[in-house]
């Protein structure tokens, strides 16, 4: 977080892979298991798309303030169409894949990166074997997460 001209900002964002379902169930820290709703923690479903698990004390306190929680709900409703466009067929992710597909293919073909192995202990230990399958897993996770948050915020 930082403040600029009297306004509090959060960012920059990072670890987008870890925050969108690409998480290991076997990482050794309990807080990490709770954060990712790993088997035996959270609601015990093992689906990190379900639940609000990364609740640091500042977040819990902020969400108890109705002016803040109402603003979060209002903003979520405002950007809902953009969120749905991320994972919808023909949406933003599909458009990126069409636009940059050849570059993505070179990343795994010519540059030597492997699509089928994790690069960190934090990552899912069994990524899909193809780029397309991994993209589909991401889109499905985003759709499940959006469904959970719409229920959480009571947005239709």
C-alpha positions, 0 to 999 in steps of 0.5 A, a space after each residue: 500500500 502507498 499513499 499519493 496525494 492523500 489517496 491510499 493505493 494498493 499495488 502493484 499486484 503480483 503472484 497472479 498465478 498463485 492467486 488464480 488457482 495455480 497453487 500447491 496442496 503440499 507446500 509446508 506452511 499451515 498459513 499457506 494451506 489456509 490461504 489456498 483452502 487446501 484439503 483439510 483447511 478452510 471449507 475442506 473442498 480444496 478449491 481455492 476459488 471458494 472462500 475468503 481465506 487470506 484475511 489478515 487483521 487489517 482486511 477483517 477490520 476494514 470489512 467490518 466497516 460498512 462504508 468500506 464493505 459497501 464500497 467493495 460490493 459496489 465496485 465489484 458490481 460495477 466491474 462484474 461484466 469485465 470480470 465475466 468477459 475474462 473467462 467467457 468464450 471469445 472473451 479477453 483471455 481467448 482474445 489474448 490467446 488468438 492475438 499472442 498465440 504464436 508468441 506463447 507457443 515460442 515461449 514453450 517451444 523455442 525459449 525452453 520453458 516447460 508447460 508441464 512442470 511447476 517452477 516453484 514449490 508454491 505452484 500446482 504440482 500437476 499442471 496440465 500437459 498443454 497450454 490450451 488445457 492450462 488456459 481452460 483451467 484458469 478460465 474455469 477457476 475464474 468462473 468459479 471464483 466469480 460465482 463465489 464472490 457474487 454469492 458472497 456480495 449478494 450480486 445477481 
